[in-house]
Each structure stands twice: as C-alpha cells, then as structure tokens.
C-alpha cells in the first residue's frame, strides 16, 4: 500500500504501524511527534495504530539550536 510520510510517497507493508513508520525516518526516541491525517497520535498508541492505504503521516522532530 502507499502512504505519504512527510510529503513523500512510500510503498509500505499492509501491516505497518505508526511506530514502524517513525523508525524509517529517525532513530531518536525522544522529541518526536506524529500526526496521521492531521490527527495527533500519542506515543503510547504508535505500536497499535495501523496505517491504511493513502494515509498522510507527518513525523516532526524537535531541533535545538542557539
């Protein structure tokens, strides 16, 4: 199935979860927020929230600078 992750089309497995999608983009375990189809997915739900064909996933990471 195809999903959009941060605006880029990805072909992914039918059973991919939000958590798996996050790990394709970053190894960081902190400072990450995710929304699927404009709805925030809490970290506790990442591994149980399955993606569906044509979902739009936005993975945001906190950046610190100065």
PDB file with one MODEL, atoms N, CA, C and O in Angstrom:
MODEL        1
ATOM      1  N   UNK A   1       0.846  -1.178   0.000  1.00  0.00           N
ATOM      2  CA  UNK A   1       0.000   0.000   0.000  1.00  0.00           C
ATOM      3  C   UNK A   1       0.888   1.237   0.000  1.00  0.00           C
ATOM      4  O   UNK A   1       2.070   1.157   0.334  1.00  0.00           O
ATOM      5  N   UNK A   2       0.327   2.362  -0.369  1.00  0.00           N
ATOM      6  CA  UNK A   2       1.082   3.610  -0.419  1.00  0.00           C
ATOM      7  C   UNK A   2       0.595   4.565   0.653  1.00  0.00           C
ATOM      8  O   UNK A   2      -0.605   4.744   0.863  1.00  0.00           O
ATOM      9  N   UNK A   3       1.571   5.179   1.331  1.00  0.00           N
ATOM     10  CA  UNK A   3       1.276   6.239   2.302  1.00  0.00           C
ATOM     11  C   UNK A   3       2.225   7.397   2.023  1.00  0.00           C
ATOM     12  O   UNK A   3       3.289   7.219   1.431  1.00  0.00           O
ATOM     13  N   UNK A   4       1.826   8.569   2.455  1.00  0.00           N
ATOM     14  CA  UNK A   4       2.687   9.741   2.349  1.00  0.00           C
ATOM     15  C   UNK A   4       3.313   9.974   3.715  1.00  0.00           C
ATOM     16  O   UNK A   4       2.599  10.138   4.705  1.00  0.00           O
ATOM     17  N   UNK A   5       4.640   9.989   3.779  1.00  0.00           N
ATOM     18  CA  UNK A   5       5.344  10.266   5.026  1.00  0.00           C
ATOM     19  C   UNK A   5       6.157  11.530   4.816  1.00  0.00           C
ATOM     20  O   UNK A   5       7.095  11.557   4.019  1.00  0.00           O
ATOM     21  N   UNK A   6       5.788  12.567   5.536  1.00  0.00           N
ATOM     22  CA  UNK A   6       6.425  13.884   5.398  1.00  0.00           C
ATOM     23  C   UNK A   6       6.446  14.338   3.941  1.00  0.00           C
ATOM     24  O   UNK A   6       7.441  14.874   3.454  1.00  0.00           O
ATOM     25  N   UNK A   7       5.324  14.113   3.260  1.00  0.00           N
ATOM     26  CA  UNK A   7       5.162  14.601   1.901  1.00  0.00           C
ATOM     27  C   UNK A   7       5.788  13.747   0.818  1.00  0.00           C
ATOM     28  O   UNK A   7       5.761  14.129  -0.352  1.00  0.00           O
ATOM     29  N   UNK A   8       6.354  12.600   1.173  1.00  0.00           N
ATOM     30  CA  UNK A   8       6.993  11.722   0.201  1.00  0.00           C
ATOM     31  C   UNK A   8       6.244  10.393   0.174  1.00  0.00           C
ATOM     32  O   UNK A   8       5.990   9.798   1.221  1.00  0.00           O
ATOM     33  N   UNK A   9       5.894   9.932  -1.021  1.00  0.00           N
ATOM     34  CA  UNK A   9       5.179   8.665  -1.163  1.00  0.00           C
ATOM     35  C   UNK A   9       6.098   7.501  -0.814  1.00  0.00           C
ATOM     36  O   UNK A   9       7.252   7.452  -1.238  1.00  0.00           O
ATOM     37  N   UNK A  10       5.563   6.564  -0.031  1.00  0.00           N
ATOM     38  CA  UNK A  10       6.289   5.357   0.355  1.00  0.00           C
ATOM     39  C   UNK A  10       5.400   4.154   0.105  1.00  0.00           C
ATOM     40  O   UNK A  10       4.207   4.181   0.408  1.00  0.00           O
ATOM     41  N   UNK A  11       5.975   3.104  -0.445  1.00  0.00           N
ATOM     42  CA  UNK A  11       5.290   1.825  -0.555  1.00  0.00           C
ATOM     43  C   UNK A  11       5.635   1.060   0.714  1.00  0.00           C
ATOM     44  O   UNK A  11       6.810   0.811   0.985  1.00  0.00           O
ATOM     45  N   UNK A  12       4.624   0.683   1.498  1.00  0.00           N
ATOM     46  CA  UNK A  12       4.860   0.038   2.790  1.00  0.00           C
ATOM     47  C   UNK A  12       4.034  -1.237   2.902  1.00  0.00           C
ATOM     48  O   UNK A  12       3.092  -1.457   2.141  1.00  0.00           O
ATOM     49  N   UNK A  13       4.408  -2.068   3.863  1.00  0.00           N
ATOM     50  CA  UNK A  13       3.682  -3.309   4.119  1.00  0.00           C
ATOM     51  C   UNK A  13       2.273  -3.003   4.626  1.00  0.00           C
ATOM     52  O   UNK A  13       2.037  -1.970   5.252  1.00  0.00           O
ATOM     53  N   UNK A  14       1.355  -3.905   4.350  1.00  0.00           N
ATOM     54  CA  UNK A  14      -0.043  -3.726   4.756  1.00  0.00           C
ATOM     55  C   UNK A  14      -0.214  -3.588   6.260  1.00  0.00           C
ATOM     56  O   UNK A  14      -1.162  -2.945   6.711  1.00  0.00           O
ATOM     57  N   UNK A  15       0.673  -4.171   7.040  1.00  0.00           N
ATOM     58  CA  UNK A  15       0.510  -4.172   8.491  1.00  0.00           C
ATOM     59  C   UNK A  15       1.415  -3.164   9.199  1.00  0.00           C
ATOM     60  O   UNK A  15       1.649  -3.295  10.400  1.00  0.00           O
ATOM     61  N   UNK A  16       1.927  -2.166   8.483  1.00  0.00           N
ATOM     62  CA  UNK A  16       2.826  -1.188   9.090  1.00  0.00           C
ATOM     63  C   UNK A  16       2.094  -0.346  10.132  1.00  0.00           C
ATOM     64  O   UNK A  16       0.956   0.081   9.935  1.00  0.00           O
ATOM     65  N   UNK A  17       2.790  -0.124  11.250  1.00  0.00           N
ATOM     66  CA  UNK A  17       2.238   0.727  12.315  1.00  0.00           C
ATOM     67  C   UNK A  17       2.896   2.107  12.265  1.00  0.00           C
ATOM     68  O   UNK A  17       3.885   2.316  11.563  1.00  0.00           O
ATOM     69  N   UNK A  18       2.331   3.029  13.015  1.00  0.00           N
ATOM     70  CA  UNK A  18       2.911   4.354  13.127  1.00  0.00           C
ATOM     71  C   UNK A  18       4.339   4.251  13.666  1.00  0.00           C
ATOM     72  O   UNK A  18       5.239   4.931  13.172  1.00  0.00           O
ATOM     73  N   UNK A  19       4.548   3.409  14.668  1.00  0.00           N
ATOM     74  CA  UNK A  19       5.878   3.235  15.241  1.00  0.00           C
ATOM     75  C   UNK A  19       6.901   2.793  14.212  1.00  0.00           C
ATOM     76  O   UNK A  19       8.029   3.286  14.203  1.00  0.00           O
ATOM     77  N   UNK A  20       6.519   1.873  13.351  1.00  0.00           N
ATOM     78  CA  UNK A  20       7.432   1.419  12.302  1.00  0.00           C
ATOM     79  C   UNK A  20       7.728   2.549  11.316  1.00  0.00           C
ATOM     80  O   UNK A  20       8.861   2.692  10.857  1.00  0.00           O
ATOM     81  N   UNK A  21       6.727   3.337  10.995  1.00  0.00           N
ATOM     82  CA  UNK A  21       6.933   4.462  10.084  1.00  0.00           C
ATOM     83  C   UNK A  21       7.907   5.469  10.684  1.00  0.00           C
ATOM     84  O   UNK A  21       8.774   5.995   9.987  1.00  0.00           O
ATOM     85  N   UNK A  22       7.760   5.732  11.973  1.00  0.00           N
ATOM     86  CA  UNK A  22       8.668   6.674  12.646  1.00  0.00           C
ATOM     87  C   UNK A  22      10.103   6.161  12.545  1.00  0.00           C
ATOM     88  O   UNK A  22      11.020   6.928  12.251  1.00  0.00           O
ATOM     89  N   UNK A  23      10.293   4.881  12.786  1.00  0.00           N
ATOM     90  CA  UNK A  23      11.641   4.318  12.763  1.00  0.00           C
ATOM     91  C   UNK A  23      12.272   4.329  11.374  1.00  0.00           C
ATOM     92  O   UNK A  23      13.491   4.202  11.261  1.00  0.00           O
ATOM     93  N   UNK A  24      11.474   4.476  10.310  1.00  0.00           N
ATOM     94  CA  UNK A  24      12.064   4.592   8.971  1.00  0.00           C
ATOM     95  C   UNK A  24      12.718   5.954   8.780  1.00  0.00           C
ATOM     96  O   UNK A  24      13.568   6.124   7.906  1.00  0.00           O
ATOM     97  N   UNK A  25      12.315   6.936   9.609  1.00  0.00           N
ATOM     98  CA  UNK A  25      12.823   8.297   9.456  1.00  0.00           C
ATOM     99  C   UNK A  25      13.853   8.697  10.497  1.00  0.00           C
ATOM    100  O   UNK A  25      14.757   9.481  10.208  1.00  0.00           O
ATOM    101  N   UNK A  26      13.724   8.167  11.703  1.00  0.00           N
ATOM    102  CA  UNK A  26      14.619   8.608  12.777  1.00  0.00           C
ATOM    103  C   UNK A  26      14.810   7.503  13.801  1.00  0.00           C
ATOM    104  O   UNK A  26      13.896   6.729  14.085  1.00  0.00           O
ATOM    105  N   UNK A  27      15.998   7.448  14.341  1.00  0.00           N
ATOM    106  CA  UNK A  27      16.286   6.507  15.422  1.00  0.00           C
ATOM    107  C   UNK A  27      16.046   7.160  16.777  1.00  0.00           C
ATOM    108  O   UNK A  27      16.142   6.505  17.815  1.00  0.00           O
ATOM    109  N   UNK A  28      15.740   8.432  16.765  1.00  0.00           N
ATOM    110  CA  UNK A  28      15.537   9.176  18.011  1.00  0.00           C
ATOM    111  C   UNK A  28      14.300   8.656  18.747  1.00  0.00           C
ATOM    112  O   UNK A  28      13.249   8.425  18.149  1.00  0.00           O
ATOM    113  N   UNK A  29      14.456   8.482  20.041  1.00  0.00           N
ATOM    114  CA  UNK A  29      13.343   8.017  20.859  1.00  0.00           C
ATOM    115  C   UNK A  29      12.655   9.162  21.590  1.00  0.00           C
ATOM    116  O   UNK A  29      11.598   8.966  22.189  1.00  0.00           O
ATOM    117  N   UNK A  30      13.238  10.346  21.548  1.00  0.00           N
ATOM    118  CA  UNK A  30      12.654  11.494  22.238  1.00  0.00           C
ATOM    119  C   UNK A  30      12.512  12.664  21.276  1.00  0.00           C
ATOM    120  O   UNK A  30      13.177  12.721  20.241  1.00  0.00           O
ATOM    121  N   UNK A  31      11.648  13.581  21.629  1.00  0.00           N
ATOM    122  CA  UNK A  31      11.476  14.780  20.821  1.00  0.00           C
ATOM    123  C   UNK A  31      10.796  14.537  19.485  1.00  0.00           C
ATOM    124  O   UNK A  31      11.040  15.267  18.524  1.00  0.00           O
ATOM    125  N   UNK A  32       9.938  13.512  19.412  1.00  0.00           N
ATOM    126  CA  UNK A  32       9.268  13.166  18.157  1.00  0.00           C
ATOM    127  C   UNK A  32       7.763  13.246  18.367  1.00  0.00           C
ATOM    128  O   UNK A  32       7.246  12.766  19.376  1.00  0.00           O
ATOM    129  N   UNK A  33       7.065  13.848  17.422  1.00  0.00           N
ATOM    130  CA  UNK A  33       5.604  13.901  17.428  1.00  0.00           C
ATOM    131  C   UNK A  33       5.104  13.394  16.079  1.00  0.00           C
ATOM    132  O   UNK A  33       5.761  13.572  15.054  1.00  0.00           O
ATOM    133  N   UNK A  34       3.927  12.758  16.096  1.00  0.00           N
ATOM    134  CA  UNK A  34       3.384  12.171  14.872  1.00  0.00           C
ATOM    135  C   UNK A  34       1.914  12.534  14.724  1.00  0.00           C
ATOM    136  O   UNK A  34       1.153  12.537  15.692  1.00  0.00           O
ATOM    137  N   UNK A  35       1.535  12.841  13.488  1.00  0.00           N
ATOM    138  CA  UNK A  35       0.124  13.031  13.153  1.00  0.00           C
ATOM    139  C   UNK A  35      -0.191  12.168  11.931  1.00  0.00           C
ATOM    140  O   UNK A  35       0.607  12.074  10.998  1.00  0.00           O
ATOM    141  N   UNK A  36      -1.348  11.551  11.953  1.00  0.00           N
ATOM    142  CA  UNK A  36      -1.833  10.780  10.812  1.00  0.00           C
ATOM    143  C   UNK A  36      -3.125  11.436  10.361  1.00  0.00           C
ATOM    144  O   UNK A  36      -4.079  11.558  11.129  1.00  0.00           O
ATOM    145  N   UNK A  37      -3.141  11.855   9.108  1.00  0.00           N
ATOM    146  CA  UNK A  37      -4.302  12.552   8.558  1.00  0.00           C
ATOM    147  C   UNK A  37      -4.735  13.710   9.455  1.00  0.00           C
ATOM    148  O   UNK A  37      -5.922  13.889   9.729  1.00  0.00           O
ATOM    149  N   UNK A  38      -3.762  14.486   9.903  1.00  0.00           N
ATOM    150  CA  UNK A  38      -3.959  15.697  10.706  1.00  0.00           C
ATOM    151  C   UNK A  38      -4.436  15.438  12.129  1.00  0.00           C
ATOM    152  O   UNK A  38      -4.860  16.372  12.809  1.00  0.00           O
ATOM    153  N   UNK A  39      -4.379  14.191  12.597  1.00  0.00           N
ATOM    154  CA  UNK A  39      -4.745  13.851  13.968  1.00  0.00           C
ATOM    155  C   UNK A  39      -3.498  13.367  14.700  1.00  0.00           C
ATOM    156  O   UNK A  39      -2.830  12.439  14.243  1.00  0.00           O
ATOM    157  N   UNK A  40      -3.182  13.988  15.827  1.00  0.00           N
ATOM    158  CA  UNK A  40      -2.012  13.590  16.604  1.00  0.00           C
ATOM    159  C   UNK A  40      -2.206  12.166  17.135  1.00  0.00           C
ATOM    160  O   UNK A  40      -3.281  11.807  17.617  1.00  0.00           O
ATOM    161  N   UNK A  41      -1.142  11.365  17.037  1.00  0.00           N
ATOM    162  CA  UNK A  41      -1.143  10.006  17.579  1.00  0.00           C
ATOM    163  C   UNK A  41      -0.210  10.018  18.789  1.00  0.00           C
ATOM    164  O   UNK A  41       0.976  10.323  18.656  1.00  0.00           O
ATOM    165  N   UNK A  42      -0.738   9.690  19.958  1.00  0.00           N
ATOM    166  CA  UNK A  42       0.083   9.699  21.160  1.00  0.00           C
ATOM    167  C   UNK A  42       1.134   8.594  21.082  1.00  0.00           C
ATOM    168  O   UNK A  42       0.911   7.554  20.462  1.00  0.00           O
ATOM    169  N   UNK A  43       2.270   8.831  21.711  1.00  0.00           N
ATOM    170  CA  UNK A  43       3.378   7.868  21.683  1.00  0.00           C
ATOM    171  C   UNK A  43       2.918   6.479  22.140  1.00  0.00           C
ATOM    172  O   UNK A  43       3.352   5.471  21.583  1.00  0.00           O
ATOM    173  N   UNK A  44       2.063   6.422  23.129  1.00  0.00           N
ATOM    174  CA  UNK A  44       1.579   5.142  23.626  1.00  0.00           C
ATOM    175  C   UNK A  44       0.772   4.354  22.615  1.00  0.00           C
ATOM    176  O   UNK A  44       0.595   3.146  22.773  1.00  0.00           O
ATOM    177  N   UNK A  45       0.279   5.016  21.578  1.00  0.00           N
ATOM    178  CA  UNK A  45      -0.539   4.351  20.559  1.00  0.00           C
ATOM    179  C   UNK A  45       0.228   4.049  19.274  1.00  0.00           C
ATOM    180  O   UNK A  45      -0.334   3.469  18.345  1.00  0.00           O
ATOM    181  N   UNK A  46       1.498   4.433  19.209  1.00  0.00           N
ATOM    182  CA  UNK A  46       2.258   4.239  17.968  1.00  0.00           C
ATOM    183  C   UNK A  46       2.294   2.786  17.511  1.00  0.00           C
ATOM    184  O   UNK A  46       2.111   2.507  16.326  1.00  0.00           O
ATOM    185  N   UNK A  47       2.525   1.863  18.432  1.00  0.00           N
ATOM    186  CA  UNK A  47       2.704   0.459  18.038  1.00  0.00           C
ATOM    187  C   UNK A  47       1.394  -0.249  17.744  1.00  0.00           C
ATOM    188  O   UNK A  47       1.397  -1.324  17.143  1.00  0.00           O
ATOM    189  N   UNK A  48       0.282   0.325  18.152  1.00  0.00           N
ATOM    190  CA  UNK A  48      -1.011  -0.311  17.906  1.00  0.00           C
ATOM    191  C   UNK A  48      -1.843   0.409  16.853  1.00  0.00           C
ATOM    192  O   UNK A  48      -2.935  -0.045  16.510  1.00  0.00           O
ATOM    193  N   UNK A  49      -1.337   1.528  16.338  1.00  0.00           N
ATOM    194  CA  UNK A  49      -2.062   2.278  15.314  1.00  0.00           C
ATOM    195  C   UNK A  49      -1.564   1.851  13.946  1.00  0.00           C
ATOM    196  O   UNK A  49      -0.439   2.161  13.555  1.00  0.00           O
ATOM    197  N   UNK A  50      -2.413   1.138  13.227  1.00  0.00           N
ATOM    198  CA  UNK A  50      -2.054   0.655  11.894  1.00  0.00           C
ATOM    199  C   UNK A  50      -2.297   1.747  10.857  1.00  0.00           C
ATOM    200  O   UNK A  50      -3.248   2.523  10.954  1.00  0.00           O
ATOM    201  N   UNK A  51      -1.423   1.785   9.877  1.00  0.00           N
ATOM    202  CA  UNK A  51      -1.609   2.718   8.773  1.00  0.00           C
ATOM    203  C   UNK A  51      -2.510   2.086   7.723  1.00  0.00           C
ATOM    204  O   UNK A  51      -2.569   0.864   7.587  1.00  0.00           O
ATOM    205  N   UNK A  52      -3.207   2.936   6.989  1.00  0.00           N
ATOM    206  CA  UNK A  52      -4.087   2.478   5.913  1.00  0.00           C
ATOM    207  C   UNK A  52      -3.627   3.105   4.605  1.00  0.00           C
ATOM    208  O   UNK A  52      -2.932   4.121   4.596  1.00  0.00           O
ATOM    209  N   UNK A  53      -4.019   2.492   3.521  1.00  0.00           N
ATOM    210  CA  UNK A  53      -3.662   2.993   2.197  1.00  0.00           C
ATOM    211  C   UNK A  53      -4.054   4.462   2.076  1.00  0.00           C
ATOM    212  O   UNK A  53      -5.158   4.854   2.454  1.00  0.00           O
ATOM    213  N   UNK A  54      -3.151   5.258   1.552  1.00  0.00           N
ATOM    214  CA  UNK A  54      -3.348   6.692   1.294  1.00  0.00           C
ATOM    215  C   UNK A  54      -3.284   7.573   2.544  1.00  0.00           C
ATOM    216  O   UNK A  54      -3.574   8.766   2.458  1.00  0.00           O
ATOM    217  N   UNK A  55      -2.912   7.018   3.706  1.00  0.00           N
ATOM    218  CA  UNK A  55      -2.750   7.852   4.898  1.00  0.00           C
ATOM    219  C   UNK A  55      -1.649   8.874   4.674  1.00  0.00           C
ATOM    220  O   UNK A  55      -0.703   8.635   3.923  1.00  0.00           O
ATOM    221  N   UNK A  56      -1.786  10.024   5.340  1.00  0.00           N
ATOM    222  CA  UNK A  56      -0.773  11.073   5.345  1.00  0.00           C
ATOM    223  C   UNK A  56      -0.160  11.123   6.738  1.00  0.00           C
ATOM    224  O   UNK A  56      -0.842  11.432   7.715  1.00  0.00           O
ATOM    225  N   UNK A  57       1.121  10.821   6.822  1.00  0.00           N
ATOM    226  CA  UNK A  57       1.823  10.762   8.102  1.00  0.00           C
ATOM    227  C   UNK A  57       2.821  11.914   8.158  1.00  0.00           C
ATOM    228  O   UNK A  57       3.606  12.112   7.230  1.00  0.00           O
ATOM    229  N   UNK A  58       2.784  12.661   9.239  1.00  0.00           N
ATOM    230  CA  UNK A  58       3.760  13.724   9.460  1.00  0.00           C
ATOM    231  C   UNK A  58       4.535  13.367  10.720  1.00  0.00           C
ATOM    232  O   UNK A  58       3.958  13.196  11.794  1.00  0.00           O
ATOM    233  N   UNK A  59       5.861  13.257  10.570  1.00  0.00           N
ATOM    234  CA  UNK A  59       6.743  12.969  11.687  1.00  0.00           C
ATOM    235  C   UNK A  59       7.586  14.205  11.928  1.00  0.00           C
ATOM    236  O   UNK A  59       8.348  14.635  11.061  1.00  0.00           O
ATOM    237  N   UNK A  60       7.441  14.770  13.110  1.00  0.00           N
ATOM    238  CA  UNK A  60       8.149  16.002  13.453  1.00  0.00           C
ATOM    239  C   UNK A  60       9.144  15.714  14.567  1.00  0.00           C
ATOM    240  O   UNK A  60       8.817  15.054  15.552  1.00  0.00           O
ATOM    241  N   UNK A  61      10.359  16.216  14.401  1.00  0.00           N
ATOM    242  CA  UNK A  61      11.363  16.054  15.440  1.00  0.00           C
ATOM    243  C   UNK A  61      11.760  17.422  15.965  1.00  0.00           C
ATOM    244  O   UNK A  61      11.883  18.384  15.207  1.00  0.00           O
ATOM    245  N   UNK A  62      11.958  17.494  17.269  1.00  0.00           N
ATOM    246  CA  UNK A  62      12.382  18.740  17.900  1.00  0.00           C
ATOM    247  C   UNK A  62      13.852  18.985  17.571  1.00  0.00           C
ATOM    248  O   UNK A  62      14.674  18.069  17.590  1.00  0.00           O
ATOM    249  N   UNK A  63      14.155  20.236  17.271  1.00  0.00           N
ATOM    250  CA  UNK A  63      15.533  20.620  16.966  1.00  0.00           C
ATOM    251  C   UNK A  63      15.930  21.723  17.926  1.00  0.00           C
ATOM    252  O   UNK A  63      15.201  22.696  18.120  1.00  0.00           O
ATOM    253  N   UNK A  64      17.073  21.557  18.510  1.00  0.00           N
ATOM    254  CA  UNK A  64      17.544  22.564  19.466  1.00  0.00           C
ATOM    255  C   UNK A  64      18.713  23.312  18.832  1.00  0.00           C
ATOM    256  O   UNK A  64      19.574  22.709  18.193  1.00  0.00           O
ATOM    257  N   UNK A  65      18.732  24.578  19.009  1.00  0.00           N
ATOM    258  CA  UNK A  65      19.825  25.365  18.440  1.00  0.00           C
ATOM    259  C   UNK A  65      20.021  26.637  19.237  1.00  0.00           C
ATOM    260  O   UNK A  65      19.348  26.903  20.233  1.00  0.00           O
ATOM    261  N   UNK A  66      20.955  27.392  18.759  1.00  0.00           N
ATOM    262  CA  UNK A  66      21.171  28.618  19.508  1.00  0.00           C
ATOM    263  C   UNK A  66      22.073  29.575  18.805  1.00  0.00           C
ATOM    264  O   UNK A  66      22.347  30.658  19.322  1.00  0.00           O
TER     265      UNK A  66
ENDMDL
END
